[in-house]
Structure formats: structure tokens, C-alpha cells
């Protein structure tokens, strides 16, 4: 998925300054909090050469398209 798709979907942009990065450069990533326990994290900006993927490591999930993200979000945020 593109960075613009994440911006349009109102993902939170998280800046990581040089002091915290443990590297010579700062970077950022995006996250989407779907539930109290399910938080999707994007690739870091300094590791992307094209489109981003989203990850939820505890559940071993990787999402590559905004359509898949929207489908998962709809399911997880559905009212009971």
C-alpha cells in the first residue's frame, strides 16, 4: 500500500528521531490501532523502496493492500 493510502486512512505517523533510532538517521512509520490488543505497524520509512506493508507480529499477519486493511478493520471493529 502507498504512503498516501495510509495518510488517507488516518493512520498515525510515528516519528523516530536520530537519538532514538540507534542509527545515523531519523525515520518514521505508520500505525493503526484497531483494538486494544491489535495494532498494525508499517515498514519503517528508511526501509521502503516502493509500497509499504503492515504487520501484526503477535498474530503473524502481514497486509499489503489498503483493500485488505479495510476488510480486516471492518471485521474487527464491527459492533456485537
mmJSON file of the N, C-alpha and C atoms, coordinates in Angstrom:
{"data_MODEL":{"atom_site":{
"group_PDB":["ATOM","ATOM","ATOM","ATOM","ATOM","ATOM","ATOM","ATOM","ATOM","ATOM","ATOM","ATOM","ATOM","ATOM","ATOM","ATOM","ATOM","ATOM","ATOM","ATOM","ATOM","ATOM","ATOM","ATOM","ATOM","ATOM","ATOM","ATOM","ATOM","ATOM","ATOM","ATOM","ATOM","ATOM","ATOM","ATOM","ATOM","ATOM","ATOM","ATOM","ATOM","ATOM","ATOM","ATOM","ATOM","ATOM","ATOM","ATOM","ATOM","ATOM","ATOM","ATOM","ATOM","ATOM","ATOM","ATOM","ATOM","ATOM","ATOM","ATOM","ATOM","ATOM","ATOM","ATOM","ATOM","ATOM","ATOM","ATOM","ATOM","ATOM","ATOM","ATOM","ATOM","ATOM","ATOM","ATOM","ATOM","ATOM","ATOM","ATOM","ATOM","ATOM","ATOM","ATOM","ATOM","ATOM","ATOM","ATOM","ATOM","ATOM","ATOM","ATOM","ATOM","ATOM","ATOM","ATOM","ATOM","ATOM","ATOM","ATOM","ATOM","ATOM","ATOM","ATOM","ATOM","ATOM","ATOM","ATOM","ATOM","ATOM","ATOM","ATOM","ATOM","ATOM","ATOM","ATOM","ATOM","ATOM","ATOM","ATOM","ATOM","ATOM","ATOM","ATOM","ATOM","ATOM","ATOM","ATOM","ATOM","ATOM","ATOM","ATOM","ATOM","ATOM","ATOM","ATOM","ATOM","ATOM","ATOM","ATOM","ATOM","ATOM","ATOM","ATOM","ATOM","ATOM","ATOM","ATOM","ATOM","ATOM","ATOM","ATOM","ATOM","ATOM","ATOM","ATOM","ATOM","ATOM","ATOM","ATOM","ATOM","ATOM","ATOM","ATOM","ATOM","ATOM","ATOM","ATOM","ATOM","ATOM","ATOM","ATOM","ATOM","ATOM","ATOM","ATOM","ATOM","ATOM","ATOM","ATOM","ATOM","ATOM","ATOM","ATOM","ATOM","ATOM","ATOM","ATOM","ATOM","ATOM","ATOM","ATOM","ATOM","ATOM","ATOM","ATOM","ATOM","ATOM","ATOM","ATOM","ATOM","ATOM","ATOM","ATOM","ATOM","ATOM","ATOM","ATOM","ATOM","ATOM","ATOM","ATOM","ATOM","ATOM","ATOM","ATOM","ATOM","ATOM","ATOM","ATOM","ATOM","ATOM","ATOM","ATOM","ATOM","ATOM","ATOM","ATOM","ATOM","ATOM","ATOM","ATOM","ATOM","ATOM","ATOM","ATOM","ATOM","ATOM","ATOM","ATOM"],
"id":[1,2,3,4,5,6,7,8,9,10,11,12,13,14,15,16,17,18,19,20,21,22,23,24,25,26,27,28,29,30,31,32,33,34,35,36,37,38,39,40,41,42,43,44,45,46,47,48,49,50,51,52,53,54,55,56,57,58,59,60,61,62,63,64,65,66,67,68,69,70,71,72,73,74,75,76,77,78,79,80,81,82,83,84,85,86,87,88,89,90,91,92,93,94,95,96,97,98,99,100,101,102,103,104,105,106,107,108,109,110,111,112,113,114,115,116,117,118,119,120,121,122,123,124,125,126,127,128,129,130,131,132,133,134,135,136,137,138,139,140,141,142,143,144,145,146,147,148,149,150,151,152,153,154,155,156,157,158,159,160,161,162,163,164,165,166,167,168,169,170,171,172,173,174,175,176,177,178,179,180,181,182,183,184,185,186,187,188,189,190,191,192,193,194,195,196,197,198,199,200,201,202,203,204,205,206,207,208,209,210,211,212,213,214,215,216,217,218,219,220,221,222,223,224,225,226,227,228,229,230,231,232,233,234,235,236,237,238,239,240],
"type_symbol":["N","C","C","N","C","C","N","C","C","N","C","C","N","C","C","N","C","C","N","C","C","N","C","C","N","C","C","N","C","C","N","C","C","N","C","C","N","C","C","N","C","C","N","C","C","N","C","C","N","C","C","N","C","C","N","C","C","N","C","C","N","C","C","N","C","C","N","C","C","N","C","C","N","C","C","N","C","C","N","C","C","N","C","C","N","C","C","N","C","C","N","C","C","N","C","C","N","C","C","N","C","C","N","C","C","N","C","C","N","C","C","N","C","C","N","C","C","N","C","C","N","C","C","N","C","C","N","C","C","N","C","C","N","C","C","N","C","C","N","C","C","N","C","C","N","C","C","N","C","C","N","C","C","N","C","C","N","C","C","N","C","C","N","C","C","N","C","C","N","C","C","N","C","C","N","C","C","N","C","C","N","C","C","N","C","C","N","C","C","N","C","C","N","C","C","N","C","C","N","C","C","N","C","C","N","C","C","N","C","C","N","C","C","N","C","C","N","C","C","N","C","C","N","C","C","N","C","C","N","C","C","N","C","C","N","C","C","N","C","C"],
"label_atom_id":["N","CA","C","N","CA","C","N","CA","C","N","CA","C","N","CA","C","N","CA","C","N","CA","C","N","CA","C","N","CA","C","N","CA","C","N","CA","C","N","CA","C","N","CA","C","N","CA","C","N","CA","C","N","CA","C","N","CA","C","N","CA","C","N","CA","C","N","CA","C","N","CA","C","N","CA","C","N","CA","C","N","CA","C","N","CA","C","N","CA","C","N","CA","C","N","CA","C","N","CA","C","N","CA","C","N","CA","C","N","CA","C","N","CA","C","N","CA","C","N","CA","C","N","CA","C","N","CA","C","N","CA","C","N","CA","C","N","CA","C","N","CA","C","N","CA","C","N","CA","C","N","CA","C","N","CA","C","N","CA","C","N","CA","C","N","CA","C","N","CA","C","N","CA","C","N","CA","C","N","CA","C","N","CA","C","N","CA","C","N","CA","C","N","CA","C","N","CA","C","N","CA","C","N","CA","C","N","CA","C","N","CA","C","N","CA","C","N","CA","C","N","CA","C","N","CA","C","N","CA","C","N","CA","C","N","CA","C","N","CA","C","N","CA","C","N","CA","C","N","CA","C","N","CA","C","N","CA","C","N","CA","C","N","CA","C","N","CA","C","N","CA","C","N","CA","C","N","CA","C"],
"label_alt_id":[null,null,null,null,null,null,null,null,null,null,null,null,null,null,null,null,null,null,null,null,null,null,null,null,null,null,null,null,null,null,null,null,null,null,null,null,null,null,null,null,null,null,null,null,null,null,null,null,null,null,null,null,null,null,null,null,null,null,null,null,null,null,null,null,null,null,null,null,null,null,null,null,null,null,null,null,null,null,null,null,null,null,null,null,null,null,null,null,null,null,null,null,null,null,null,null,null,null,null,null,null,null,null,null,null,null,null,null,null,null,null,null,null,null,null,null,null,null,null,null,null,null,null,null,null,null,null,null,null,null,null,null,null,null,null,null,null,null,null,null,null,null,null,null,null,null,null,null,null,null,null,null,null,null,null,null,null,null,null,null,null,null,null,null,null,null,null,null,null,null,null,null,null,null,null,null,null,null,null,null,null,null,null,null,null,null,null,null,null,null,null,null,null,null,null,null,null,null,null,null,null,null,null,null,null,null,null,null,null,null,null,null,null,null,null,null,null,null,null,null,null,null,null,null,null,null,null,null,null,null,null,null,null,null,null,null,null,null,null,null],
"label_comp_id":["UNK","UNK","UNK","UNK","UNK","UNK","UNK","UNK","UNK","UNK","UNK","UNK","UNK","UNK","UNK","UNK","UNK","UNK","UNK","UNK","UNK","UNK","UNK","UNK","UNK","UNK","UNK","UNK","UNK","UNK","UNK","UNK","UNK","UNK","UNK","UNK","UNK","UNK","UNK","UNK","UNK","UNK","UNK","UNK","UNK","UNK","UNK","UNK","UNK","UNK","UNK","UNK","UNK","UNK","UNK","UNK","UNK","UNK","UNK","UNK","UNK","UNK","UNK","UNK","UNK","UNK","UNK","UNK","UNK","UNK","UNK","UNK","UNK","UNK","UNK","UNK","UNK","UNK","UNK","UNK","UNK","UNK","UNK","UNK","UNK","UNK","UNK","UNK","UNK","UNK","UNK","UNK","UNK","UNK","UNK","UNK","UNK","UNK","UNK","UNK","UNK","UNK","UNK","UNK","UNK","UNK","UNK","UNK","UNK","UNK","UNK","UNK","UNK","UNK","UNK","UNK","UNK","UNK","UNK","UNK","UNK","UNK","UNK","UNK","UNK","UNK","UNK","UNK","UNK","UNK","UNK","UNK","UNK","UNK","UNK","UNK","UNK","UNK","UNK","UNK","UNK","UNK","UNK","UNK","UNK","UNK","UNK","UNK","UNK","UNK","UNK","UNK","UNK","UNK","UNK","UNK","UNK","UNK","UNK","UNK","UNK","UNK","UNK","UNK","UNK","UNK","UNK","UNK","UNK","UNK","UNK","UNK","UNK","UNK","UNK","UNK","UNK","UNK","UNK","UNK","UNK","UNK","UNK","UNK","UNK","UNK","UNK","UNK","UNK","UNK","UNK","UNK","UNK","UNK","UNK","UNK","UNK","UNK","UNK","UNK","UNK","UNK","UNK","UNK","UNK","UNK","UNK","UNK","UNK","UNK","UNK","UNK","UNK","UNK","UNK","UNK","UNK","UNK","UNK","UNK","UNK","UNK","UNK","UNK","UNK","UNK","UNK","UNK","UNK","UNK","UNK","UNK","UNK","UNK","UNK","UNK","UNK","UNK","UNK","UNK"],
"label_asym_id":["A","A","A","A","A","A","A","A","A","A","A","A","A","A","A","A","A","A","A","A","A","A","A","A","A","A","A","A","A","A","A","A","A","A","A","A","A","A","A","A","A","A","A","A","A","A","A","A","A","A","A","A","A","A","A","A","A","A","A","A","A","A","A","A","A","A","A","A","A","A","A","A","A","A","A","A","A","A","A","A","A","A","A","A","A","A","A","A","A","A","A","A","A","A","A","A","A","A","A","A","A","A","A","A","A","A","A","A","A","A","A","A","A","A","A","A","A","A","A","A","A","A","A","A","A","A","A","A","A","A","A","A","A","A","A","A","A","A","A","A","A","A","A","A","A","A","A","A","A","A","A","A","A","A","A","A","A","A","A","A","A","A","A","A","A","A","A","A","A","A","A","A","A","A","A","A","A","A","A","A","A","A","A","A","A","A","A","A","A","A","A","A","A","A","A","A","A","A","A","A","A","A","A","A","A","A","A","A","A","A","A","A","A","A","A","A","A","A","A","A","A","A","A","A","A","A","A","A","A","A","A","A","A","A","A","A","A","A","A","A"],
"label_entity_id":["1","1","1","1","1","1","1","1","1","1","1","1","1","1","1","1","1","1","1","1","1","1","1","1","1","1","1","1","1","1","1","1","1","1","1","1","1","1","1","1","1","1","1","1","1","1","1","1","1","1","1","1","1","1","1","1","1","1","1","1","1","1","1","1","1","1","1","1","1","1","1","1","1","1","1","1","1","1","1","1","1","1","1","1","1","1","1","1","1","1","1","1","1","1","1","1","1","1","1","1","1","1","1","1","1","1","1","1","1","1","1","1","1","1","1","1","1","1","1","1","1","1","1","1","1","1","1","1","1","1","1","1","1","1","1","1","1","1","1","1","1","1","1","1","1","1","1","1","1","1","1","1","1","1","1","1","1","1","1","1","1","1","1","1","1","1","1","1","1","1","1","1","1","1","1","1","1","1","1","1","1","1","1","1","1","1","1","1","1","1","1","1","1","1","1","1","1","1","1","1","1","1","1","1","1","1","1","1","1","1","1","1","1","1","1","1","1","1","1","1","1","1","1","1","1","1","1","1","1","1","1","1","1","1","1","1","1","1","1","1"],
"label_seq_id":[1,1,1,2,2,2,3,3,3,4,4,4,5,5,5,6,6,6,7,7,7,8,8,8,9,9,9,10,10,10,11,11,11,12,12,12,13,13,13,14,14,14,15,15,15,16,16,16,17,17,17,18,18,18,19,19,19,20,20,20,21,21,21,22,22,22,23,23,23,24,24,24,25,25,25,26,26,26,27,27,27,28,28,28,29,29,29,30,30,30,31,31,31,32,32,32,33,33,33,34,34,34,35,35,35,36,36,36,37,37,37,38,38,38,39,39,39,40,40,40,41,41,41,42,42,42,43,43,43,44,44,44,45,45,45,46,46,46,47,47,47,48,48,48,49,49,49,50,50,50,51,51,51,52,52,52,53,53,53,54,54,54,55,55,55,56,56,56,57,57,57,58,58,58,59,59,59,60,60,60,61,61,61,62,62,62,63,63,63,64,64,64,65,65,65,66,66,66,67,67,67,68,68,68,69,69,69,70,70,70,71,71,71,72,72,72,73,73,73,74,74,74,75,75,75,76,76,76,77,77,77,78,78,78,79,79,79,80,80,80],
"pdbx_PDB_ins_code":[null,null,null,null,null,null,null,null,null,null,null,null,null,null,null,null,null,null,null,null,null,null,null,null,null,null,null,null,null,null,null,null,null,null,null,null,null,null,null,null,null,null,null,null,null,null,null,null,null,null,null,null,null,null,null,null,null,null,null,null,null,null,null,null,null,null,null,null,null,null,null,null,null,null,null,null,null,null,null,null,null,null,null,null,null,null,null,null,null,null,null,null,null,null,null,null,null,null,null,null,null,null,null,null,null,null,null,null,null,null,null,null,null,null,null,null,null,null,null,null,null,null,null,null,null,null,null,null,null,null,null,null,null,null,null,null,null,null,null,null,null,null,null,null,null,null,null,null,null,null,null,null,null,null,null,null,null,null,null,null,null,null,null,null,null,null,null,null,null,null,null,null,null,null,null,null,null,null,null,null,null,null,null,null,null,null,null,null,null,null,null,null,null,null,null,null,null,null,null,null,null,null,null,null,null,null,null,null,null,null,null,null,null,null,null,null,null,null,null,null,null,null,null,null,null,null,null,null,null,null,null,null,null,null,null,null,null,null,null,null],
"Cartn_x":[0.843,0.0,0.889,0.345,1.147,1.072,2.028,2.026,0.778,0.382,-0.809,-2.069,-2.154,-3.307,-3.364,-2.207,-2.191,-2.57,-2.099,-2.466,-3.975,-4.51,-5.944,-6.787,-6.259,-6.974,-6.75,-6.091,-5.859,-4.995,-3.989,-3.003,-2.235,-1.742,-0.904,0.539,1.154,2.566,3.41,4.348,5.206,6.626,7.115,8.48,9.457,10.564,11.621,12.861,13.215,14.374,15.683,16.748,18.072,18.448,18.157,18.532,17.912,16.74,16.053,16.231,16.704,16.759,17.907,18.949,20.106,20.885,20.67,21.309,21.726,22.201,22.641,21.516,20.34,19.233,17.961,17.072,15.741,14.879,13.751,12.809,11.42,10.44,9.079,8.408,7.32,6.487,5.044,4.137,2.719,2.142,1.116,0.43,-1.064,-1.789,-3.243,-3.646,-4.325,-4.785,-6.216,-6.388,-7.704,-8.515,-7.862,-8.488,-7.448,-7.807,-6.86,-5.629,-5.781,-4.68,-4.156,-4.808,-4.359,-3.927,-2.619,-2.021,-1.193,-1.492,-0.751,0.352,1.549,2.72,3.228,3.56,4.087,5.588,6.111,7.554,8.071,9.338,9.975,10.269,10.167,10.349,11.715,12.731,14.074,14.314,13.295,13.414,12.499,11.733,10.754,11.333,11.165,11.556,10.366,9.308,8.076,6.888,6.185,4.989,5.248,4.424,4.518,3.717,4.109,3.311,3.008,1.955,1.59,1.785,2.13,2.395,1.719,1.277,0.855,1.614,2.676,3.619,3.079,2.277,1.756,0.846,0.085,-0.824,-0.189,1.033,1.755,0.97,0.533,-0.248,0.576,0.518,1.102,0.028,-0.158,-1.165,-0.442,-0.743,-0.057,-0.954,-2.26,-3.134,-4.103,-4.51,-5.482,-6.832,-7.149,-8.412,-8.426,-7.321,-7.241,-7.302,-6.623,-6.686,-8.123,-8.814,-10.199,-11.103,-10.899,-11.709,-11.464,-10.207,-9.875,-10.391,-10.224,-10.712,-12.222,-12.931,-14.399,-14.809,-14.13,-14.447,-14.137,-12.971,-12.532,-13.25,-13.764,-14.431,-15.955,-16.451,-17.901,-18.494,-19.604,-20.31,-20.988,-20.982,-21.626,-23.095],
"Cartn_y":[-1.167,0.0,1.232,2.29,3.506,4.318,5.201,6.103,6.98,7.444,8.285,7.528,6.244,5.451,5.374,5.248,5.221,6.579,7.646,9.001,9.195,8.812,8.959,8.137,6.996,6.128,6.551,7.673,8.285,7.432,6.789,6.098,7.148,6.774,7.673,7.563,8.693,8.713,8.86,7.95,7.947,8.279,9.437,9.862,9.287,8.766,8.245,9.094,9.974,10.859,10.08,10.709,10.084,9.538,10.291,9.885,8.545,8.244,7.003,5.913,6.29,5.325,4.327,4.707,3.84,3.788,4.779,4.834,6.276,6.523,7.865,8.741,8.185,8.948,8.735,9.674,9.506,8.782,8.295,7.649,7.756,7.251,7.215,5.939,5.624,4.506,4.89,4.097,4.341,3.224,3.567,2.53,2.8,1.7,1.755,0.897,1.505,0.783,0.338,-0.969,-1.496,-1.897,-2.49,-2.839,-2.578,-2.834,-2.636,-3.52,-4.655,-5.605,-5.803,-5.229,-5.397,-4.051,-3.914,-2.691,-3.072,-2.469,-2.737,-1.697,-2.148,-1.295,-1.439,-0.306,-0.354,-0.569,-0.813,-0.797,0.584,0.654,1.94,2.662,3.985,4.785,4.586,4.31,4.133,2.724,1.863,0.501,0.235,1.239,1.049,1.482,0.637,1.004,0.726,1.441,1.228,1.334,0.226,0.242,-0.35,0.082,-0.364,-1.642,-2.386,-3.485,-3.18,-3.777,-3.636,-4.978,-4.929,-6.149,-6.116,-7.297,-7.517,-8.763,-8.575,-9.656,-10.764,-10.429,-11.46,-12.441,-11.931,-12.782,-13.282,-12.848,-13.244,-12.868,-11.609,-11.097,-10.068,-10.148,-9.122,-8.705,-7.395,-6.846,-5.979,-6.192,-5.448,-4.472,-4.571,-3.683,-2.949,-1.776,-0.995,-1.693,-2.456,-3.203,-4.267,-4.993,-5.991,-5.321,-4.182,-3.452,-3.054,-2.494,-2.063,-3.238,-4.381,-5.568,-6.044,-6.103,-6.533,-5.524,-4.257,-3.22,-3.33,-3.547,-3.674,-4.846,-5.962,-7.151,-6.918,-6.357,-6.212,-5.105,-4.123,-3.015,-3.106,-4.222,-4.437,-4.51,-3.848,-3.894,-5.232,-5.716,-7.016,-6.844],
"Cartn_z":[0.0,0.0,0.0,-0.497,-0.604,0.688,0.829,1.983,1.96,0.79,0.689,1.117,0.802,1.242,2.768,3.404,4.869,5.444,4.843,5.284,5.125,3.978,3.718,4.692,5.119,6.062,7.512,7.709,9.012,9.942,9.366,10.188,10.973,12.12,12.91,12.42,12.131,11.736,12.999,13.19,14.373,13.94,14.374,14.047,15.071,14.568,15.431,15.177,16.131,15.934,15.996,15.515,15.484,16.863,17.912,19.267,19.663,19.134,19.478,18.43,17.252,16.153,16.278,17.015,17.102,15.794,14.947,13.639,13.365,12.157,11.78,11.251,11.084,10.519,11.33,11.193,11.771,10.744,11.173,10.272,10.872,10.168,10.687,10.201,10.873,10.447,10.743,10.257,10.486,11.334,12.107,12.866,12.857,12.967,13.054,14.24,15.189,16.368,16.071,15.876,15.513,16.738,17.725,19.0,20.085,21.324,22.423,22.268,21.624,21.516,20.091,19.106,17.717,17.156,16.993,16.468,15.253,14.125,12.9,12.748,12.422,12.263,10.834,10.201,8.835,8.837,7.653,7.458,7.867,8.248,8.538,7.229,7.259,6.04,5.407,6.205,5.649,5.099,5.165,4.648,3.462,3.039,1.969,0.635,-0.35,-1.715,-2.623,-2.387,-3.148,-2.22,-2.078,-1.255,0.126,1.067,2.454,2.67,3.7,4.215,5.671,6.192,7.591,8.277,9.562,10.3,11.661,12.096,13.471,13.881,14.645,14.899,15.793,16.795,17.689,16.951,15.992,15.218,13.925,13.651,12.44,11.174,11.111,9.986,9.218,7.893,7.032,6.036,5.888,4.982,3.962,2.686,1.634,0.88,1.044,0.273,1.191,0.755,1.522,1.555,0.519,0.489,1.587,1.764,2.834,4.203,4.35,5.612,5.929,4.95,5.176,5.54,4.911,5.213,6.648,7.052,8.41,9.427,9.141,10.057,10.236,9.141,9.211,10.091,9.935,10.74,12.205,12.488,13.887,14.633,13.935,14.63,14.554,14.054,13.947,15.345,15.544,16.834,17.003,18.238,18.535,18.754],
"occupancy":[1.0,1.0,1.0,1.0,1.0,1.0,1.0,1.0,1.0,1.0,1.0,1.0,1.0,1.0,1.0,1.0,1.0,1.0,1.0,1.0,1.0,1.0,1.0,1.0,1.0,1.0,1.0,1.0,1.0,1.0,1.0,1.0,1.0,1.0,1.0,1.0,1.0,1.0,1.0,1.0,1.0,1.0,1.0,1.0,1.0,1.0,1.0,1.0,1.0,1.0,1.0,1.0,1.0,1.0,1.0,1.0,1.0,1.0,1.0,1.0,1.0,1.0,1.0,1.0,1.0,1.0,1.0,1.0,1.0,1.0,1.0,1.0,1.0,1.0,1.0,1.0,1.0,1.0,1.0,1.0,1.0,1.0,1.0,1.0,1.0,1.0,1.0,1.0,1.0,1.0,1.0,1.0,1.0,1.0,1.0,1.0,1.0,1.0,1.0,1.0,1.0,1.0,1.0,1.0,1.0,1.0,1.0,1.0,1.0,1.0,1.0,1.0,1.0,1.0,1.0,1.0,1.0,1.0,1.0,1.0,1.0,1.0,1.0,1.0,1.0,1.0,1.0,1.0,1.0,1.0,1.0,1.0,1.0,1.0,1.0,1.0,1.0,1.0,1.0,1.0,1.0,1.0,1.0,1.0,1.0,1.0,1.0,1.0,1.0,1.0,1.0,1.0,1.0,1.0,1.0,1.0,1.0,1.0,1.0,1.0,1.0,1.0,1.0,1.0,1.0,1.0,1.0,1.0,1.0,1.0,1.0,1.0,1.0,1.0,1.0,1.0,1.0,1.0,1.0,1.0,1.0,1.0,1.0,1.0,1.0,1.0,1.0,1.0,1.0,1.0,1.0,1.0,1.0,1.0,1.0,1.0,1.0,1.0,1.0,1.0,1.0,1.0,1.0,1.0,1.0,1.0,1.0,1.0,1.0,1.0,1.0,1.0,1.0,1.0,1.0,1.0,1.0,1.0,1.0,1.0,1.0,1.0,1.0,1.0,1.0,1.0,1.0,1.0,1.0,1.0,1.0,1.0,1.0,1.0,1.0,1.0,1.0,1.0,1.0,1.0],
"B_iso_or_equiv":[0.0,0.0,0.0,0.0,0.0,0.0,0.0,0.0,0.0,0.0,0.0,0.0,0.0,0.0,0.0,0.0,0.0,0.0,0.0,0.0,0.0,0.0,0.0,0.0,0.0,0.0,0.0,0.0,0.0,0.0,0.0,0.0,0.0,0.0,0.0,0.0,0.0,0.0,0.0,0.0,0.0,0.0,0.0,0.0,0.0,0.0,0.0,0.0,0.0,0.0,0.0,0.0,0.0,0.0,0.0,0.0,0.0,0.0,0.0,0.0,0.0,0.0,0.0,0.0,0.0,0.0,0.0,0.0,0.0,0.0,0.0,0.0,0.0,0.0,0.0,0.0,0.0,0.0,0.0,0.0,0.0,0.0,0.0,0.0,0.0,0.0,0.0,0.0,0.0,0.0,0.0,0.0,0.0,0.0,0.0,0.0,0.0,0.0,0.0,0.0,0.0,0.0,0.0,0.0,0.0,0.0,0.0,0.0,0.0,0.0,0.0,0.0,0.0,0.0,0.0,0.0,0.0,0.0,0.0,0.0,0.0,0.0,0.0,0.0,0.0,0.0,0.0,0.0,0.0,0.0,0.0,0.0,0.0,0.0,0.0,0.0,0.0,0.0,0.0,0.0,0.0,0.0,0.0,0.0,0.0,0.0,0.0,0.0,0.0,0.0,0.0,0.0,0.0,0.0,0.0,0.0,0.0,0.0,0.0,0.0,0.0,0.0,0.0,0.0,0.0,0.0,0.0,0.0,0.0,0.0,0.0,0.0,0.0,0.0,0.0,0.0,0.0,0.0,0.0,0.0,0.0,0.0,0.0,0.0,0.0,0.0,0.0,0.0,0.0,0.0,0.0,0.0,0.0,0.0,0.0,0.0,0.0,0.0,0.0,0.0,0.0,0.0,0.0,0.0,0.0,0.0,0.0,0.0,0.0,0.0,0.0,0.0,0.0,0.0,0.0,0.0,0.0,0.0,0.0,0.0,0.0,0.0,0.0,0.0,0.0,0.0,0.0,0.0,0.0,0.0,0.0,0.0,0.0,0.0,0.0,0.0,0.0,0.0,0.0,0.0],
"pdbx_formal_charge":[null,null,null,null,null,null,null,null,null,null,null,null,null,null,null,null,null,null,null,null,null,null,null,null,null,null,null,null,null,null,null,null,null,null,null,null,null,null,null,null,null,null,null,null,null,null,null,null,null,null,null,null,null,null,null,null,null,null,null,null,null,null,null,null,null,null,null,null,null,null,null,null,null,null,null,null,null,null,null,null,null,null,null,null,null,null,null,null,null,null,null,null,null,null,null,null,null,null,null,null,null,null,null,null,null,null,null,null,null,null,null,null,null,null,null,null,null,null,null,null,null,null,null,null,null,null,null,null,null,null,null,null,null,null,null,null,null,null,null,null,null,null,null,null,null,null,null,null,null,null,null,null,null,null,null,null,null,null,null,null,null,null,null,null,null,null,null,null,null,null,null,null,null,null,null,null,null,null,null,null,null,null,null,null,null,null,null,null,null,null,null,null,null,null,null,null,null,null,null,null,null,null,null,null,null,null,null,null,null,null,null,null,null,null,null,null,null,null,null,null,null,null,null,null,null,null,null,null,null,null,null,null,null,null,null,null,null,null,null,null],
"auth_seq_id":[1,1,1,2,2,2,3,3,3,4,4,4,5,5,5,6,6,6,7,7,7,8,8,8,9,9,9,10,10,10,11,11,11,12,12,12,13,13,13,14,14,14,15,15,15,16,16,16,17,17,17,18,18,18,19,19,19,20,20,20,21,21,21,22,22,22,23,23,23,24,24,24,25,25,25,26,26,26,27,27,27,28,28,28,29,29,29,30,30,30,31,31,31,32,32,32,33,33,33,34,34,34,35,35,35,36,36,36,37,37,37,38,38,38,39,39,39,40,40,40,41,41,41,42,42,42,43,43,43,44,44,44,45,45,45,46,46,46,47,47,47,48,48,48,49,49,49,50,50,50,51,51,51,52,52,52,53,53,53,54,54,54,55,55,55,56,56,56,57,57,57,58,58,58,59,59,59,60,60,60,61,61,61,62,62,62,63,63,63,64,64,64,65,65,65,66,66,66,67,67,67,68,68,68,69,69,69,70,70,70,71,71,71,72,72,72,73,73,73,74,74,74,75,75,75,76,76,76,77,77,77,78,78,78,79,79,79,80,80,80],
"auth_comp_id":["UNK","UNK","UNK","UNK","UNK","UNK","UNK","UNK","UNK","UNK","UNK","UNK","UNK","UNK","UNK","UNK","UNK","UNK","UNK","UNK","UNK","UNK","UNK","UNK","UNK","UNK","UNK","UNK","UNK","UNK","UNK","UNK","UNK","UNK","UNK","UNK","UNK","UNK","UNK","UNK","UNK","UNK","UNK","UNK","UNK","UNK","UNK","UNK","UNK","UNK","UNK","UNK","UNK","UNK","UNK","UNK","UNK","UNK","UNK","UNK","UNK","UNK","UNK","UNK","UNK","UNK","UNK","UNK","UNK","UNK","UNK","UNK","UNK","UNK","UNK","UNK","UNK","UNK","UNK","UNK","UNK","UNK","UNK","UNK","UNK","UNK","UNK","UNK","UNK","UNK","UNK","UNK","UNK","UNK","UNK","UNK","UNK","UNK","UNK","UNK","UNK","UNK","UNK","UNK","UNK","UNK","UNK","UNK","UNK","UNK","UNK","UNK","UNK","UNK","UNK","UNK","UNK","UNK","UNK","UNK","UNK","UNK","UNK","UNK","UNK","UNK","UNK","UNK","UNK","UNK","UNK","UNK","UNK","UNK","UNK","UNK","UNK","UNK","UNK","UNK","UNK","UNK","UNK","UNK","UNK","UNK","UNK","UNK","UNK","UNK","UNK","UNK","UNK","UNK","UNK","UNK","UNK","UNK","UNK","UNK","UNK","UNK","UNK","UNK","UNK","UNK","UNK","UNK","UNK","UNK","UNK","UNK","UNK","UNK","UNK","UNK","UNK","UNK","UNK","UNK","UNK","UNK","UNK","UNK","UNK","UNK","UNK","UNK","UNK","UNK","UNK","UNK","UNK","UNK","UNK","UNK","UNK","UNK","UNK","UNK","UNK","UNK","UNK","UNK","UNK","UNK","UNK","UNK","UNK","UNK","UNK","UNK","UNK","UNK","UNK","UNK","UNK","UNK","UNK","UNK","UNK","UNK","UNK","UNK","UNK","UNK","UNK","UNK","UNK","UNK","UNK","UNK","UNK","UNK","UNK","UNK","UNK","UNK","UNK","UNK"],
"auth_asym_id":["A","A","A","A","A","A","A","A","A","A","A","A","A","A","A","A","A","A","A","A","A","A","A","A","A","A","A","A","A","A","A","A","A","A","A","A","A","A","A","A","A","A","A","A","A","A","A","A","A","A","A","A","A","A","A","A","A","A","A","A","A","A","A","A","A","A","A","A","A","A","A","A","A","A","A","A","A","A","A","A","A","A","A","A","A","A","A","A","A","A","A","A","A","A","A","A","A","A","A","A","A","A","A","A","A","A","A","A","A","A","A","A","A","A","A","A","A","A","A","A","A","A","A","A","A","A","A","A","A","A","A","A","A","A","A","A","A","A","A","A","A","A","A","A","A","A","A","A","A","A","A","A","A","A","A","A","A","A","A","A","A","A","A","A","A","A","A","A","A","A","A","A","A","A","A","A","A","A","A","A","A","A","A","A","A","A","A","A","A","A","A","A","A","A","A","A","A","A","A","A","A","A","A","A","A","A","A","A","A","A","A","A","A","A","A","A","A","A","A","A","A","A","A","A","A","A","A","A","A","A","A","A","A","A","A","A","A","A","A","A"],
"auth_atom_id":["N","CA","C","N","CA","C","N","CA","C","N","CA","C","N","CA","C","N","CA","C","N","CA","C","N","CA","C","N","CA","C","N","CA","C","N","CA","C","N","CA","C","N","CA","C","N","CA","C","N","CA","C","N","CA","C","N","CA","C","N","CA","C","N","CA","C","N","CA","C","N","CA","C","N","CA","C","N","CA","C","N","CA","C","N","CA","C","N","CA","C","N","CA","C","N","CA","C","N","CA","C","N","CA","C","N","CA","C","N","CA","C","N","CA","C","N","CA","C","N","CA","C","N","CA","C","N","CA","C","N","CA","C","N","CA","C","N","CA","C","N","CA","C","N","CA","C","N","CA","C","N","CA","C","N","CA","C","N","CA","C","N","CA","C","N","CA","C","N","CA","C","N","CA","C","N","CA","C","N","CA","C","N","CA","C","N","CA","C","N","CA","C","N","CA","C","N","CA","C","N","CA","C","N","CA","C","N","CA","C","N","CA","C","N","CA","C","N","CA","C","N","CA","C","N","CA","C","N","CA","C","N","CA","C","N","CA","C","N","CA","C","N","CA","C","N","CA","C","N","CA","C","N","CA","C","N","CA","C","N","CA","C","N","CA","C","N","CA","C","N","CA","C","N","CA","C","N","CA","C"],
"pdbx_PDB_model_num":[1,1,1,1,1,1,1,1,1,1,1,1,1,1,1,1,1,1,1,1,1,1,1,1,1,1,1,1,1,1,1,1,1,1,1,1,1,1,1,1,1,1,1,1,1,1,1,1,1,1,1,1,1,1,1,1,1,1,1,1,1,1,1,1,1,1,1,1,1,1,1,1,1,1,1,1,1,1,1,1,1,1,1,1,1,1,1,1,1,1,1,1,1,1,1,1,1,1,1,1,1,1,1,1,1,1,1,1,1,1,1,1,1,1,1,1,1,1,1,1,1,1,1,1,1,1,1,1,1,1,1,1,1,1,1,1,1,1,1,1,1,1,1,1,1,1,1,1,1,1,1,1,1,1,1,1,1,1,1,1,1,1,1,1,1,1,1,1,1,1,1,1,1,1,1,1,1,1,1,1,1,1,1,1,1,1,1,1,1,1,1,1,1,1,1,1,1,1,1,1,1,1,1,1,1,1,1,1,1,1,1,1,1,1,1,1,1,1,1,1,1,1,1,1,1,1,1,1,1,1,1,1,1,1,1,1,1,1,1,1]
}}}
